[in-house]
Amino acid sequence: MNLVHRTVTTLALLSAVSLCFAQLEGSKPDTQPVQHPVPAIQDTETPAQRDARMQWWREARFGMFIHWGLYSIPAGTWDGKQIPGIGEWIMNNASIPVADYKALAGKFNPTSFNAHDIVALAKSAGMKYIVITAKHHDGFAMFDSTANSFNIVAATPFKRDPLRELAEECRKQGMKLGFYYSQDQDWTAPGGSAYKTGNHDLPTHHWDSAQDGDFNTYLHTKAIPQIKELLTNYGEFPVVVWFDTPTANMTPARAAEIVTLLNQHPNLIWNNRLGGTYQGDTETPEQYIPAQGFPGRDWESCMTMNDTWGYKSYDTNFKSTETLLRNLIDISSKGGNYLLNIGPDSKGVVPTAEVERLHQVGQWLAINGEAIYNTKPTLFGPEAGAFSSTEKDEKGNPKFITAWNWRSTTTADKIYIEIFSWPSGGSFHLDKLPRKVTSAYLLADSAHKPLKFTQTGDALDVQLPAKALDATATVLVLKAAE
């Protein structure tokens, strides 16, 4: 995982990249159909069929990402040195030989892993789905795989399949489960792609001769068989497949072989990182929130709580609960989902700082979740900020200056105003409101005591209490039918 790492520069994927940039600028995505070797379900379904397939995901708004694997053993340190970069990339960043890295499997015994507690943590945080790394770029499968022995059941003393245990708990606790799978990069399988940061167009930039081989052999003997195992061995799961870092090796023809498998599961949701010009279902901005969302596309911002995805023992730069909550609200107001990561350690323990923050987010959602789940984007827009007329971003485009006073989400009969900065004058004002308001109250007020308001033409003023009910975000509810 890394926004830079997954940047696609190959000719085969230029159309997907162009689409992404267009959406970041807030323009309507190109809807011209792409001619794929094997049509994906997205190429053939009707809008009504797509709406039905995506319904639960659009309602969910908040999910848990789990990055967990062998990289949690070195935890950011190799040969006594702290390795720069994100934890799950330590093999690549430190150029660790294949044999040395694979030897970590013999030390991997996460006896403190508890699937019940992981799912319960997600539920307590108000999350509606989980996506876990079934296989990351290091090639180690966190599930029982007959296709390749480099997996948690065959190669470790643990001998258990955490994906199966998570699937069982998700069924019991009413949670949806998805799998991340690195379909292209594999640093321990001969022939798998591997690239260094800044060399995305060199998918076979190997540092060990043991990595050399034929990509087609890797694809047909490991990647595709393992994807098939993941799609068929866990009952109704996965409901989401999360691909990552496509390189030039993932041509349209090769991607089509994977799509053939995906099409056998018509309710499956998968992202835009397969490669081969397949756009999938969801855009995946990483570690940032797009200024104006992705008009016309479902999207999901994936983010870490500190600076790494996979566990690093010395990364304590955790975001505040306030930041996490405001991210969730900001994303929801733009019609997206928030996929927030945890990185368990080598024993399967989730860092305390992450657990504490998730519980705190859940406490807010227990009171205010109505303003997040199953909502649609803001009816306004300028409240999120504006593009600067003078400042430029790193690409030379006008820089978006974010405002943090309030956000808004909507349903058919309500407008939710999530207020971050409590108005000093005791009144909340809207210049233009496209609906007729019939009542107003604060969501955190269990009595829903009516607030006085005046609506003159398009303008609205609501009288608020002297103090906010929640310092992070107090939700004002305006009942107003479409």
Disulfide bonds with the S-S distance in Angstrom:
none
